[in-house]
């Protein structure tokens, strides 16, 4: 499992279509800035419940929503990268 050997200082954004409260911009309001350089995008149809529970229990992964619409995996990746690049400026 890649996540078990992950460098925990490199934090991960987990795009969760069922997340209702945490939006992408919220991650960058706190100080110090988080070192986020990885984005997890689920498969078409989304992550399974057990995958979501597993990811939410890791303290270096942040589950966020990309908005109200359910995006295709390729569109979600582009949207998330655009938001991440914009916040790192």
C-alpha positions in Angstrom: 0.0 0.0 0.0 1.5 3.3 -1.1 -0.1 5.3 1.7 1.5 3.2 4.4 5.0 4.4 3.3 3.9 7.9 2.5 5.9 10.9 3.8 3.3 12.4 6.1 4.7 15.9 5.7 3.5 15.7 2.1 -0.2 16.1 2.6 -2.9 14.9 0.2 -6.2 16.3 -0.9 -9.0 13.7 -1.2 -11.8 14.9 -3.5 -14.9 13.5 -1.9 -18.2 14.1 -3.8 -20.2 13.3 -0.6 -18.4 16.0 1.5 -20.8 18.8 2.3 -18.9 21.2 4.6 -15.2 21.2 3.7 -14.4 23.1 0.5 -11.1 23.3 -1.3 -10.4 26.9 -0.3 -10.8 26.1 3.5 -7.5 24.2 3.4 -5.5 27.3 2.6 -7.0 29.6 5.3 -5.1 28.1 8.2 -1.5 28.9 9.0 1.1 27.6 8.3 0.4 26.7 4.7 0.0 23.1 4.2 2.5 21.2 1.9 -0.1 19.7 -0.4 1.3 18.2 -3.6 -1.0 15.2 -4.2 -4.6 15.0 -5.2 -6.7 11.8 -5.0 -9.5 11.5 -7.5 -11.9 8.6 -7.3 -13.0 6.3 -10.1 -16.1 6.9 -12.0 -18.9 6.3 -9.5 -16.7 7.5 -6.6 -14.8 5.9 -3.8 -16.4 3.1 -1.9 -17.6 3.7 1.7 -14.7 1.6 3.1 -12.2 3.6 1.0 -13.7 6.9 2.3 -13.5 5.7 5.9 -9.9 4.6 5.5 -8.9 7.9 3.9 -10.7 10.0 6.4 -8.8 8.3 9.3 -5.4 9.3 8.0 -4.4 12.6 9.5 -2.4 13.8 6.4 -5.3 13.4 4.0 -7.9 16.2 3.7 -11.3 15.3 2.3 -12.9 18.2 0.4 -15.6 18.9 -2.1 -15.1 20.4 -5.5 -18.6 21.7 -5.6 -22.2 20.6 -5.9 -21.8 18.8 -9.2 -20.5 15.3 -9.6 -17.6 15.5 -12.0 -16.2 12.8 -14.3 -12.8 11.6 -13.0 -10.8 13.4 -15.8 -12.7 16.7 -15.2 -12.3 16.5 -11.5 -8.6 16.1 -11.8 -8.3 19.2 -14.0 -10.6 21.2 -11.7 -8.6 20.1 -8.5 -5.2 20.9 -10.1 -6.5 24.3 -11.3 -7.6 25.1 -7.7 -4.4 23.9 -6.2 -2.2 25.9 -8.6 -4.3 29.0 -8.0 -3.9 28.7 -4.2 -0.1 28.1 -4.4 0.5 31.5 -6.1 
